[in-house]
Amino acid sequence: MNCETLDWAILDRLRAGFLGGATAIGPYWQSHADLAHYDATYAERIGWKWDAVLHELIRRHWRPRTRSILDWGCGSGVAGRRVLSFFGADKFDSLHVWDHSPLAREFAAERAHTEFATLAVAPFADTGQPVGLLVVSHVLNELPPEALAQLLGLVARAEAVLWVEPGNHAVSRQLITIRETLTSSFTIVAPCPHQGACGLLAAGNERHWCHFFAAPPPGVQNDSDWVRFGHRAGVDLRSQAYAYLVLEKKPASTPLPDNVSRIVGRAEHFKGFARILSCEAAGVSSLELQKRADTDLFNILKKDSSYPLYRWTRDDRGRITAAEQV
Ligand SMILES: C[S@@+](CC[C@H](N)C(=O)[O-])C[C@H]1O[C@@H](n2cnc3c(N)ncnc32)[C@H](O)[C@@H]1O
């Protein structure tokens, strides 16, 4: 990314649209340059969230069982390309891209074709057939009810779904609502460490939401172009909040072991202890980790809560007495 060559008139207009809800009035990509500037900047940040999700899946040995990808609401196509890079383009036969903007469809197809020359890449035409791996990224808050219904129709026909959204309260809660409708036909591969009802829907948890933080790749925070971009755009590049859902048609290939917990959001550190919101089959609960119980983990969580899965031993006051990474 070269900050000198960025067109700020384009980037400011796009960002104002994303933040101000102008995206609801229809396709907003005006030119190939819009998509190119978005792809180099905001989409690249979204790519860091995909990196976090895909790293977790690779670490857990999860692989898609299908050879076709549909990137729906593709924009410049960053999500589909990330998925191809992580799992390997040779593991797929085709990438289809869909966006209600024809410019976006063209751009995403062209970029993917350039990067993965041997892959069949084409705009999506819905023939009613099963959808392989459905990839969805940062579209929820732009969809009117009929477009959301269309997307959920594709979800129902998908073999697996990788869905990443911004990590704010409203969008995360929307994704949870969607999750609840899908548990009978899909295994929830992530983020949930269980297949039951979402514990954040329990009374008393209304203020919480399911979100995580992705770090940028090493070097970005010292890269003068990215630093200038962050200042000019008013975005904090240190960690990108995201919400996500990974689904696989039942039966799933790699169910999680029992009694596994995941930290929601970030640990909060105080003198001598940290407080975490832990999600597990029994529900979502606030737990305390005393520094003296596990100093290493206490320090790790200060920097990074992103290691996804733990098995806690705890006392009856909600204090963690031992922790094992799963
Ligand atoms: C914020 S952009 C995200 C683009 C890309 N998925 C990414 O993660 O960078 C949202 C995308 O959704 C597309 N979109 C919005 N409403 C849509 C609809 N009803 N049908 C298809 N695409 C839609 C927009 O054109 C835009 O490309």
The ligand as an SDF file (V2000), in Angstrom:
LIG
                    3D

 27 29  0  0  0  0  0  0  0  0999 V2000
  -18.5400   -3.1510    2.8760 C   0  0  0  0  0  0  0  0  0  0  0  0
  -18.5700   -3.9180    1.3280 S   0  0  0  0  0  0  0  0  0  0  0  0
  -17.7080   -5.4310    1.6870 C   0  0  0  0  0  0  0  0  0  0  0  0
  -17.1130   -5.9950    0.4430 C   0  0  0  0  0  0  0  0  0  0  0  0
  -16.3260   -7.2640    0.6620 C   0  0  0  0  0  0  0  0  0  0  0  0
  -17.1940   -8.3730    0.9610 N   0  0  0  0  0  0  0  0  0  0  0  0
  -15.2770   -7.0710    1.7220 C   0  0  0  0  0  0  0  0  0  0  0  0
  -15.3400   -7.7310    2.7710 O   0  0  0  0  0  0  0  0  0  0  0  0
  -14.3680   -6.2400    1.5170 O   0  0  0  0  0  0  0  0  0  0  0  0
  -20.2380   -4.5130    1.1580 C   0  0  0  0  0  0  0  0  0  0  0  0
  -20.5030   -5.1190   -0.2260 C   0  0  0  0  0  0  0  0  0  0  0  0
  -21.8150   -5.6550   -0.2430 O   0  0  0  0  0  0  0  0  0  0  0  0
  -22.3880   -5.3470   -1.4970 C   0  0  0  0  0  0  0  0  0  0  0  0
  -23.8450   -5.3880   -1.3700 N   0  0  0  0  0  0  0  0  0  0  0  0
  -24.6310   -4.5440   -0.6740 C   0  0  0  0  0  0  0  0  0  0  0  0
  -25.9230   -4.8840   -0.8210 N   0  0  0  0  0  0  0  0  0  0  0  0
  -25.9460   -5.9800   -1.6210 C   0  0  0  0  0  0  0  0  0  0  0  0
  -26.9840   -6.7830   -2.1540 C   0  0  0  0  0  0  0  0  0  0  0  0
  -28.2780   -6.5130   -1.8950 N   0  0  0  0  0  0  0  0  0  0  0  0
  -26.6570   -7.8370   -2.9400 N   0  0  0  0  0  0  0  0  0  0  0  0
  -25.3640   -8.0760   -3.2280 C   0  0  0  0  0  0  0  0  0  0  0  0
  -24.3330   -7.3360   -2.7690 N   0  0  0  0  0  0  0  0  0  0  0  0
  -24.6290   -6.2960   -1.9700 C   0  0  0  0  0  0  0  0  0  0  0  0
  -21.8660   -3.9640   -1.8070 C   0  0  0  0  0  0  0  0  0  0  0  0
  -21.9740   -3.6220   -3.1720 O   0  0  0  0  0  0  0  0  0  0  0  0
  -20.4290   -4.0950   -1.3490 C   0  0  0  0  0  0  0  0  0  0  0  0
  -19.5970   -4.5480   -2.3750 O   0  0  0  0  0  0  0  0  0  0  0  0
  1  2  1  0
  2  3  1  0
  2 10  1  0
  3  4  1  0
  4  5  1  0
  5  6  1  0
  5  7  1  0
  7  8  2  0
  7  9  1  0
 10 11  1  0
 11 12  1  0
 11 26  1  0
 12 13  1  0
 13 14  1  0
 13 24  1  0
 14 15  1  0
 14 23  1  0
 15 16  2  0
 16 17  1  0
 17 18  1  0
 17 23  2  0
 18 19  1  0
 18 20  2  0
 20 21  1  0
 21 22  2  0
 22 23  1  0
 24 25  1  0
 24 26  1  0
 26 27  1  0
M  CHG  2   2   1   9  -1
M  END
$$$$
